[in-house]
Amino acid sequence: MGNKTVIKFIGFAATIIGIGATLLSDWVNEKKMEEEIDEKINKALTERLGENEEEES
């Protein structure tokens, strides 16, 4: 292989790795956000149910 071919291949591989890393990072951030949202929803529902039980007593 010529020197130019090796450099092109390395550039192409770096681009693909960069795209993969970006996609993986976005996926991880999305999962973290979903987890935070679920925690806040569960907390709000627990508080709401606690208030309803106090009113009924």
N, C-alpha and C positions, 0 to 999 in steps of 0.2 A: 504494500500500500504506500501511496505517496504521502508526503507530509501534509499536503492540503486536505486529503481525504480523512486523515486522522483528526485533524483540527475540526473539520466539518462534523465528523461523527461525535467528537467530544462536545461541540456546541449543541448539536441536536440532543444528545443524551442529557446535557445540563438543562436544556429547555424542558424536556419531558419530566425530569426529576423535579424541577421547579413547579411545573403545573401540578404534578402529583402532590407535592408538599402543600401547595396552596389549597387544593381540594380537601386534603386531609385536615388541614388546620380549620377550614370553614366548617367541616363536618363536626369536629370536636367542639368548636365554639357553639354550634347549633345545639348539640346535645347538652352542653352546660346550661345554655339558656332555657331549654326545655325543662331541665331539672330544677332550675331556680323558679320557673313559672309554676311547676307542679307543687313545689314546696310552699310557695306563697298562696296558691289556691287552697291547698290542704290546711294551712294555718288559718286562712280566712273562714273556711267552712267550719273548722273546729271552734273558732271564736263565735261564729254565728249560731252553731248548735248549742254552745254553752249558754249564750244569751237566751235562746228559746227555752232551754230547760229551766233557767232561773225564773223566767216569766211565768212558766206553767206551775212552778212550785208555790 
